[in-house]
Amino acid sequence: MQAVFIILKQTDLVDDIMDALAQVGIKGGTAIDSEGMAASLERTNKNVAMVQLLRGILSGEESHKSKTVFVIVKDEQVDAVKDAVVSVTGDLSKPNAGIMFGVPISFTEGIS
């Protein structure tokens, strides 16, 4: 089994990703709010943080907010998960598109 993590700056894609995962047979997933390193670094520099805050207010965006989606799947489902995510996000190798990675799981409880 593997935990597949998808970290997205485009938070509006989360529902589409969940739908794409359901279409390939994934029955459960979790999305949590997350924040990148840049937000932490900007908080240490108040001038930069203020500029970013104003930019976010004026544009209606939260510049450093992201979502992290994760699913636990069988090894043979990993390729289907990757394909489903890329069908929604497009090429993840482009800047700020997102990050996806898998982590092997040694045990689970509460998952049938």
N, C-alpha and C positions, 0 to 999 in steps of 0.2 A: 504494500500500500504506500501511497504518497500523499503528502499535503501539497497542493498546488496553490501558490500565492500569486495574485495579480494586483499590482499597485498602479492605480490610475490617477492622473491629474484631471482627466475628463470624467468628473463624477457623474455626469448625466448618462454615461454609458452603462452604469451598474445594472439597471433593470434589463437592458438589452442583453448584457452578458449572462445574467441569471436565466433569461428566457432561452438563449442559445445553449446554455449548459443543460437545461431541462430537456431541450429537444434532442440532445445526444444521450439522454438517460441518466443524467446526474440528478439525484433526488434531494440533495441538501447542499447548502453553501451558506457562508456567512460574509457579510460586508460590514466593515467597521470604518469609522473615521480615522484618518491618519494624517501625519504632518511630516514634511520632509526636513532635512537638515538645514536647508536654507532659511526656513522660518526661525529656527533656533538661533542661527548665526545673526539674522537680522535683528532679533530682540536685543542682542548685545550691542548693536550700533543703533541708537535711538533715532538718528537722522534718517538712516536708510529705512528703518521700520516705519517711521511716520510717512515717508514718501510712498512706501508700499501700501500702507493703510489707506492713504488718500487715493491712490491709484485703484485699489480694490473697491472703495466706496463709489468712486466716479464711474467705474466700468461695471459695477454690479457683480464683480467676481471676488472670490476669496483666493488670492494668488497662490497660497501655499497649502491649501487644503487638498487632501486627496482621499481616496477610498482604497482600502485593502480588502480584496475579496479572497476568500480561501475555501477550498473544497478538499475533502479527503476521498480519494478514489483508489480503485484497484490499479495495479501497474498497467494492465492492458487498456485502461481507460484514459491514460495520460495523453496520448496522441489526439484522441477525440476532444479532450478538454482544450488542448492547445489550439487545435483547428477551430473550435467554437469561439474561443476568445479572439483569435486573430480575424475571424470573419466579422466580428463587431468592431474591433479596435483598428484593424489594418496593421500595417507593418510596424512592429514594436521596436525595430532598430532605429526608427526616426526619433529625433530629439523630442523629449517630453511626451512621447506616445504612451509609455508605461513600461513596466517591468513584470516579467512572469518567470517564476522558478519553482522547482519541485524539491521537496525534502522527503527522504525516505522515513517511514514511520515504523518503529520497532514493535509497537503494540497499540491497540485501541480498546476502549470500553465504551459501551453505550451506542455502538454503531452495529447495525445488523448486516 
